[in-house]
Amino acid sequence: MTFLRRFLSVLLAGSVALGGMAAHGRDSTPKGAFAPGERLTYDVKFGFLHVGHGAMLLAGIDTVRGHIAWRAVFTISGGTFFFKVRDSTVSWFDTASLSSLRFVQRLREGRYHADRDFHIYPERAMYARNDQPEIPSVRQPLDDVSFIYFLRTVPLEVGRNYRFDRYFQPEGNPIIIRVLRRERVTVPAGTFNAIVLQPQITTQGIFSEKGRAEVWLADDSTRILLQMKSRLSFGSLNLYLNKIARSP
């Protein structure tokens, strides 16, 4: 696996380390956290080399099995002359509880192609992949994308460590997150006050203990993802916020 595929393949999966706090009640999304039409774009770099682009779009409201749901789309593309990546991931999650309802991946990474469609049932703590039988999930499940939005609705206290168990595939739990510090950070989109996190998961990759990754979130009501840096044996893999666009 090339460095770019390794980075991009764990970017979303590793994002589960950014969520999973105690459940909120109904109508839990704080005013100003996010709104339909918000689009965040990112530059992906290996060291100083620009190798790709990413985007997160909160596309709007849908209905899934009678639930009113947010629809969020994450896309990432890039590569080198010998290896190309073009991935698209869509998450539908309840507008009140933020629990995941459906999660679809369309992955195109070099010669590797995969299409996955997960139907998630929070009320029964079950999920099904494509047309396969249902298997156990967790209470109030969150997927790779909905985790990121969920994090934006909850407080994080500097100096604390958190253990979370809400990823919809139980084998992905537990997840540990350390809240390290606050600092001022400059990215292509501007200069922001930030809160810095160190996520850790049990799998190998950027968010493992050896990956030494840090994530910067805006230290305000929006809590948008500003940048991510990881130092690995083969180099530094980084993500930087390039642009913020919001609908009127």
CORZI-V405756 format. One record per residue. N is the residue number from 1. RES is the residue in one small letter. SS is DSSP state (hx for helix, st for strand, lp for the rest). PSI is psi as a letter, one per 30 degrees, with the letter a starting at -180 (none if undefined). OMEGA is omega in whole degrees, -180 to 180 (NA if undefined). Layout:
BEGIN
n/res/ss/psi/omega
N/RES/SS/PSI/OMEGA
N/RES/SS/PSI/OMEGA
END
This chain:
BEGIN
n/res/ss/psi/omega
1/m/lp/k/179
2/t/lp/l/-179
3/f/hx/e/-177
4/l/hx/e/179
5/r/hx/e/179
6/r/hx/e/180
7/f/hx/e/-174
8/l/hx/e/-178
9/s/hx/f/178
10/v/hx/f/-177
11/l/hx/e/178
12/l/hx/e/-178
13/a/hx/e/178
14/g/hx/f/-179
15/s/hx/f/177
16/v/hx/f/178
17/a/hx/f/-177
18/l/hx/g/-177
19/g/lp/a/170
20/g/lp/g/-179
21/m/lp/l/-177
22/a/lp/k/-174
23/a/lp/k/172
24/h/lp/l/173
25/g/lp/a/178
26/r/lp/l/178
27/d/lp/h/-171
28/s/lp/f/-174
29/t/lp/j/-180
30/p/lp/k/178
31/k/lp/k/178
32/g/lp/f/-179
33/a/lp/e/174
34/f/lp/l/-176
35/a/lp/l/179
36/p/lp/k/179
37/g/lp/f/178
38/e/lp/k/179
39/r/st/k/178
40/l/st/k/179
41/t/st/k/-172
42/y/st/l/168
43/d/st/k/177
44/v/st/k/-178
45/k/st/k/168
46/f/st/j/-170
47/g/lp/b/178
48/f/lp/g/-176
49/l/st/k/177
50/h/st/k/-175
51/v/st/f/180
52/g/st/l/179
53/h/st/l/174
54/g/st/l/178
55/a/st/k/173
56/m/st/k/-178
57/l/st/k/171
58/l/st/j/-165
59/a/st/f/-180
60/g/st/a/-175
61/i/st/k/174
62/d/st/l/172
63/t/st/k/179
64/v/st/j/179
65/r/lp/h/179
66/g/lp/f/177
67/h/st/k/170
68/i/st/k/-169
69/a/st/k/165
70/w/st/k/170
71/r/st/j/-178
72/a/st/k/-176
73/v/st/k/176
74/f/st/k/177
75/t/st/k/177
76/i/st/k/-178
77/s/st/l/179
78/g/st/a/179
79/g/st/a/177
80/t/st/a/-177
81/f/lp/f/-178
82/f/lp/f/-179
83/f/st/k/-178
84/k/st/k/178
85/v/st/k/174
86/r/st/j/-175
87/d/st/k/175
88/s/st/k/-180
89/t/st/k/-180
90/v/st/k/179
91/s/st/k/170
92/w/st/k/-179
93/f/st/k/-173
94/d/st/k/-177
95/t/lp/f/-179
96/a/lp/e/-176
97/s/lp/f/-175
98/l/lp/g/177
99/s/lp/k/-179
100/s/st/k/180
101/l/st/e/178
102/r/st/k/-175
103/f/st/j/-174
104/v/st/k/177
105/q/st/k/171
106/r/st/j/-171
107/l/st/k/176
108/r/st/j/-174
109/e/st/j/-173
110/g/lp/b/178
111/r/lp/f/-179
112/y/st/k/177
113/h/st/k/178
114/a/st/k/175
115/d/st/k/-176
116/r/st/k/-180
117/d/st/j/-179
118/f/st/k/172
119/h/st/k/-171
120/i/st/k/-174
121/y/st/i/-177
122/p/lp/e/-176
123/e/lp/f/-180
124/r/lp/f/-178
125/a/lp/h/179
126/m/st/l/172
127/y/st/l/179
128/a/st/k/177
129/r/st/k/-178
130/n/lp/b/-179
131/d/lp/g/-177
132/q/lp/l/179
133/p/lp/l/177
134/e/lp/k/175
135/i/st/l/-175
136/p/st/k/174
137/s/lp/b/179
138/v/lp/l/175
139/r/lp/k/178
140/q/lp/i/-173
141/p/lp/l/175
142/l/st/k/177
143/d/lp/a/-174
144/d/hx/e/-177
145/v/hx/e/-178
146/s/hx/f/175
147/f/hx/e/-176
148/i/hx/e/178
149/y/hx/e/178
150/f/hx/e/-179
151/l/hx/e/-177
152/r/lp/f/-178
153/t/lp/f/-172
154/v/lp/l/177
155/p/lp/l/174
156/l/lp/k/-175
157/e/lp/k/-180
158/v/lp/k/180
159/g/lp/f/-179
160/r/lp/l/171
161/n/st/k/-179
162/y/st/k/173
163/r/st/k/-175
164/f/st/k/-177
165/d/lp/h/-175
166/r/lp/g/177
167/y/st/k/-169
168/f/lp/f/173
169/q/lp/j/-170
170/p/hx/e/-179
171/e/hx/f/177
172/g/hx/f/180
173/n/lp/l/-2
174/p/lp/l/178
175/i/st/k/-178
176/i/st/k/175
177/i/st/k/176
178/r/st/k/177
179/v/st/j/-167
180/l/st/e/-170
181/r/st/l/169
182/r/st/k/177
183/e/st/l/177
184/r/st/k/-176
185/v/st/k/177
186/t/st/k/176
187/v/st/l/-180
188/p/lp/f/-179
189/a/lp/f/-180
190/g/st/a/180
191/t/st/k/-172
192/f/st/l/162
193/n/st/k/-173
194/a/st/l/169
195/i/st/k/-171
196/v/st/k/-178
197/l/st/l/172
198/q/st/j/179
199/p/st/k/178
200/q/st/k/174
201/i/lp/l/-173
202/t/lp/f/-179
203/t/lp/l/177
204/q/lp/l/177
205/g/lp/a/-173
206/i/lp/e/-176
207/f/lp/g/171
208/s/lp/l/-180
209/e/lp/e/-179
210/k/lp/f/-178
211/g/lp/f/178
212/r/lp/h/-180
213/a/lp/k/172
214/e/st/k/-178
215/v/st/k/179
216/w/st/k/173
217/l/st/k/176
218/a/st/k/-179
219/d/lp/i/177
220/d/lp/a/-175
221/s/lp/f/-178
222/t/lp/e/-179
223/r/lp/h/180
224/i/lp/l/177
225/l/st/j/-176
226/l/st/e/179
227/q/st/l/175
228/m/st/k/178
229/k/st/k/178
230/s/st/k/178
231/r/st/j/-179
232/l/st/l/-177
233/s/lp/f/-177
234/f/lp/g/177
235/g/st/a/-178
236/s/st/k/178
237/l/st/k/-171
238/n/st/l/179
239/l/st/k/-176
240/y/st/k/176
241/l/st/k/-177
242/n/st/e/-175
243/k/st/k/174
244/i/st/k/177
245/a/st/k/180
246/r/lp/k/176
247/s/lp/k/177
248/p/lp/none/NA
END
